[in-house]
């Protein structure tokens, strides 16, 4: 007889790339309005009240994970930088939220905690 594990039995893992507070705010902003294809770098910087250097470091981390794409163009003589969540990034964010909801939904009794067991809803 085989035993199948249910989703409640699986370990809950929050993506560390997204979980960092600034990167979580960036991803939330990028996926919060699905109709927007991309956001301007300056808009993200101003909305999240970040320095340019701080924003750039976090964008690079998300970009290297494949969660967002950065494009640069000129509008007239002014450079513009656009940021957009990739399909991989949108999926990673959805998984992050799902795992966070599972974490928040755990019911742990004092005896389970002492025994190293976690209960579920």
N, C-alpha and C positions, 0 to 999 in steps of 0.2 A: 504494500500500500504506500503510495507516495503522498507526501504532505506538501501542499501548496502554501506559499506565504501570501498573506494578504497585504495590501498597501500599508495597513496599520502596523504590520510586523516589520516592515523595512525601515532601515535607518533613515532619519530625516537629515538631509544635508543641504545647508544653505550655501549657495555659490559665493565663495570668498571674494571674487572679483566684484560682484554686484553688491555684496553685503556691506562693503566699506561705505560709511555714511555719505560722503560726497559723490561717489559713483552711483549709489542708490538714488540720490536726488537727480543726478544727470539722466539716468535711465528712466526714472519716473517721468521726468519732463519730456523726454523724447518719445515715449510711448503713450503718454496721456491723451494726446489728440491724434487718433489714427488718420484723420484726413490730411494732416500735415506730413508732407513727404520729408521735409528737412527743416532744421532750425538754424538761424544765424549764430555763429560763435558769440558775437557781442550780445545777442539776446539771452543766450544761456548764461554768459558771464554776469550780466546785469541782474537777471531774474534770480540767480542763485547767490548773488553777492560774493563772487569769487575773484581773486586776482587772476590776471592772465596766465601767470606761471603755474599757479595751482590748477586752474582749469586744464591747461595744456597737458600737464603730467597725468591727470586722471583720464582725459580723452585718449591719450596714447595707450594707457593701460587697457581701456575698453576696446580700442581699435586693435591692439595686438591680440586680444582674446577673440576678435572677429565679431564683437557685439555692435560695433558702429563703424560707419565709413565717414571719412572727412574729405571734402572736396574744396578746392580753391579755384576762384575765378576772378576776373576783373569786371566790374561794372563801371564803364568809362575808365577812369584812371585809378579808381579805388579798388583795392583788393577785398574780396569777400570770402569768408570761410564758412562753409555749410557743414552741418553735422546731421547724420541720420542714423537711426537704429537699423541694423541689418535684419533680415529674417531670422538669422541665428540669434541675434541679440534680443529680438522680440520673443522668441521661443525660450531663451534662457531667463528672461525677465518673468515670463508667465510661469515657468517652472519654479523660479525663486518664490513668487507669490503663493503658488500652490503649496510649496513646502513650508513656507512661513505660516500659512493658514493651518496646515496640519500640526505644526508645532504649537500654535496657539490653541488648538482644539484638544490637545492631550489632557487627559485627566490622570493625575499622578497622586496616589494616596501616600501617606507617610510610610506605610509598610512596604509598598512597592518601591519607593525611593530607597529605603533601607536595604531591600533585597536586590536592588539593581534592576528592577522590572518597571516598565512603563505601561500604563493602561491606555486605552483609547476610548473615544466617545461611544 
